[in-house]
């Protein structure tokens, strides 16, 4: 597994050093452990481990409504896990849920092996795939928030200064208190820097919208649903695509030209089940693209069975709803379901999905099938927000004509003695800016 990216002041998780001493990703062999109310599917955890270049040697699942508060699984299961780990020569145990610090310490003590939970694994993958300065800041913030709660009780030999009474009290902070303070200070600085990034992004977006007025579309969906492939297919971009979870972490924006109109299409980080709240919070600067977009394309891998399909769609909807909880329903972006990988479906399955999701669009981004239908749907969604206008633009205001071309695409133009008569359909949010050019002006020109 790749080593975490750390800033000089960032506190190192002590078990991380243990894992690194284990010999690196080539030697890491993981035994997966899950506490599930039903079923025994740890396929997604296995895929995460594959993405992190860790070999999976086996799995153990215990049927539980809730994980054990002290050891994640029951006492009897611990002996079974330890024996199987020894038999399979596992070097690490990975759980399918986020562990509390107490659960992690108890498991490592009882099993005699490093223990990694789902959240730490996702963070490790994020650290590998974050390339932009913003992405790296977000990863570091999420790692610090995760590790801060796990500092309790570590370096205990330094935490006992002053226990003996007069003459034995330490002169200042203990090591653990110093590390916590440094971590909290670093978290505060990272949040300020990310707020600045968010502010800069908002300024650039405002300038872009003022100059171009281009509709914004966010591509959201479960990780590995084919979002980047769809971006490439729709825009002709060449964004890197691999069959790995979280291959895309930093948002990528490209221009889509459809029937004379430009749209901005943004590929966002893939979502995943059991995504902790602090990860959503840390990646807010990236995920805000889905909040501020005019339209969200919810891309779904249609080749999955019904149970899995519903599970991943609910996971994405839950995160989108959480991101939009402070916005009025009327201000939230509309969502269009895009059922991708339709080339893997037979005729019966296609009919089932079309009946179940009558408003969805079936496509195969890899085969470039159904893209015309998706383009028409995007156009229809924005057409519903357009307002017909009839404007008289003086010849001296040629820049206004150029701007209207960028916004509306094809225009009806009629050259007259006093200017150019323009008939077009403009987004309702900006149509009022051209009221001064209407044949019956509503007020003085700005």
C-alpha positions, 0 to 999 in steps of 0.5 A: 500500500502506498504511504500516506502523504504527510505535511511536516507538522502532521502527526504520524499514526503510530500503526502506520509506521508498523504497516510501512515496516511490514515491507510495502505493498508488494508484501501486504496480504490482507484478510478482510473482516466484516460485521454484516446484518445479512449476506457476506459480500465484501466485494467493494472492500476487495476492490478498494484493496485492489486499488491500493495494490494490496493482495486479498488472501481471504475473508471472514464475515460475522452476522451482526446487526451492529458491530461489537463496541469493543472488538468489532466482532464477537469474542469467539470470532476473534480466535477464528480470525487469528487462526485464519490470518496465521494459516493464510500468512496475512500481514494485515487485517482490514475491516469493512467499517470505520473502527473506533480507536478502542476497537482498533487498539483491542483488535490489534492487541488480540490479533497481533497484526496491524488493523486497518479500517475502511476509512483509512483505506479510502484515505490512503487511496485518496492520497495516491490519487490527489494531484492538484494542490486543492486535492492534496489539502483535502486529503491531508485535512481528512487524514488529520481529522481521522488520526486526531481521535486516535491519539488518545492513549498513545505514547503513554510512557510520556503521558505519565509525567508528574504522576509521582507527586512533588519533584516529579511533575513535568515542566510543560505539555506531555508529548501527546498533548503537544501532538494534539495541539499541533494537529488541531492547529494544522487542521485550522490552517488547512480549513482556512486555506480550503476556504480561500480556495473555495472563495477563489473558485467562486470568484472565477466561477462568477467571472466565467458566468458573467462573461460566458453565461455557460450552463454548468453540468456536474457528472456525479455517481458511484465510483467506477460508474463510468463518469470519466468515460462519459466526459470523454465521450461527450466532449472529446476530452482525453481524461485518464480512465482506469478500472479502479475505484477513485481513479478521478479525485480532482474535478475536471471541466470540459466544454460540451458543444451541442446544437450551437450551444456550449455547456460546461461538463464537470467530472467529480470524485466518485461516491462510495457507500459508508462514506464518513461525514468528515470525508464529505466535509473535507472534500466539500470544495470539490463536491460543491460542483454538484451543488452549484451546477445547473444540472446533475447527471447521476451516472449509474452502472446499469449492469449491476443487479437490482439490489446493488443498483438500488444500494449505490443509487441511494448512497449517491442520493444520500451524499447529494442530499447532505450537500444540499441540505442548506439549500431550498428545494427550488434552488437545488440542481435538477438530476437526470439519471444516466444508466451507463454500460447499456452494452452489457444488457440484454433486451429483457434487462433493458426493458426492465430498466426502462420501465423502472426508470422511465425518465432515465437515459440509457447509454454506453459511454465506452461504445458511444451509444445513446449519446445523442439521446443524452444530448437531447435530454440535456438540451430539453432540461435547459430549454425548460428554463429558457425565455423567448426574447426579441431584442433590437441591438444597435450596430455600435453594440456589436459585443452584445451580439457576440455575447448573445451568440455565445449564450443562445447559440443560433439566433434569428437576426434581421438587419434594420436601419437602426440595428439588428433585430434578434430573436432568441431564447435565453436562460431566465436567470440572465434574460433580464440583463438585456431588457434595455434592448427589448423593443419595448424597453422596461427601463434605462439602459445600464 
